[in-house]
Amino acid sequence: MFKIKKYKLYNYLVFLFISSFVTACSVPTLVNKNANPQTPTNYTNQTDSTNSAKMNWKQYFNDENLVALIDTALKNNQELNITLQEIQIANNEVRIRKGEYLPFVDIATGAGVEKPSRYTSKGASDAMSEIEDGRKTPDPLQDYMIGAYASWEVDIWKKLRNAKKSAYLNYLSSIEGRNFLVTNIIAEIANSYYELLALDNQLDIINKNIEIQTNALRIVRLQKQAGKVTELAVKRFEAQLLNTKSLQFDILQDITVTENKINFLLGRYPQPIERNSTDFMASVPNTISAGIPSQLLSNRPDIKQAELKLAATKLDIAVAKANFYPSLRLTAGLGLRAFNPTFLVKAPESILYSLAGDLAAPLINRNAIKANYLTANSKQIQAIYDYERTILNGYLEVTNQLSYIDNLQQKYDLETQQVEALNQATTISNDLFQATRADYMEVLLTQRDVLEAKVELINTKMQQMNAIVNVYRALGGGWN
């Protein structure tokens, strides 16, 4: 009867053990979603695959001063150097993950002494035992040891290898993040540089208008002496001149701020920015070849970064899934141990070794493993949406900038005609005023209008140059 119960108990324990493994290995069902990398076939009706993003930034920007500034920034920019350290950190993470699926081997040495109580099992046993024939066990008993110990988790389910691959993809993603930062730094410096050239030209226009208005004020004062105008006209011309003079200080402050913005990007303290502003208004924007939208997937670093992060999250799911399955760990040890250092070399008596294998599966902590698995799946879905959003954002940025370039050209042509018309109106109003055939207010209004129109024309030229920079960035240029 006792044997029958013992046999049933053994079967029950085996069944319980197998059921625990089966329960531990069951995996929750996930919500699946696939990324959609499709883009429209073209931006406009053109299907030419020629892409300006393939052009190196040193060729794209033909201003030597601008090229020198960008080159300095790529060496000294603090944010870029911080990102380089993040890349190094990601690379170290790859090495850590790679080491996890290789055997761990430790070398250890030690020494100690032990004096067990005589009235204990160990103390009584030592007192009655002999180390050698006729030689009692030493009391106290010394202990010397030297050996090597190894442990290795057998990567049955590729958990450790997938973790290493995921870390490697994150490392590649950090490199693409650095490339995207380079693109943005180049674009920011170029935009600030063109803004600086525009401010120089605006300051030059204001100074020329100050000279013109000073002459006009002198003429008005002479006419007042001749009785042709009143003191009111003199004061209005004087007020106009003072207003124009005040504008130059706003421009000077903007120049200081813009120069320091460039200096910050270059990683240096304030100093003058070398530049040549004389030919700014005559500069012709580069001709842009946008190529086809599918090229964004390989040209834009932020899209490539999102793609690599997505691939990493897929592997993270595989790693989290492997936690449901049993793990096999092997441990081994080999060394020498003796109560006297001189006995360590006496083999085989001083040799010790061990070899063991453990197979374990999660049972109690399944909720935590399940939560980690579901979290990994949610992060993958997030990465899919981020990838699709990044593609959409890239496409929209290119289309917006291409449209902006066309509209700015139309705007610039019309404003050029406006400035020409107002220049003629200024000449006519001055002639009529000197001939007392026009009121002084017409002269003042015309002078104000031509100044505003010239400043606006310079702004439009700056916007044109910035649009060329921004479409180059939007296409994914600048990092290669």
Secondary structure, DSSP 8 states (H G I E B T S, - for coil): -HHHHHHHHHHHHHHHHHHHHHHHH---------------S-SSS-----BGGGS-HHHH---HHHHHHHHHHHHH-HHHHHHHHHHHHHHHHHHHHHHHTS-EEEEEEEEEEE---TTSHHHHHHHH-EEETTEE--SSEEEEEEEEEEEEEE-TTSHHHHHHHHHHHHHHHHHHHHHHHHHHHHHHHHHHHHHHHHHHHHHHHHHHHHHHHHHHHHHHHHHHHTTSS-HHHHHHHHHHHHHHHHHHHHHHHHHHHHHHHHHHHTTS---------TTTTT-------B--GGGHHHH-HHHHHHHHHHHHHHHHHHHHHHTTS-EEEEEEEEEEEESSGGGTTSTTTTEEEEEEEEEE--STTHHHHHHHHHHHHHHHHHHHHHHHHHHHHHHHHHHHHHHHHHHHHHHHHHHHHHHHHHHHHHHHHHHHHHTT-S-HHHHHHHHHHHHHHHHHHHHHHHHHHHHHHHHHHHTT-S--
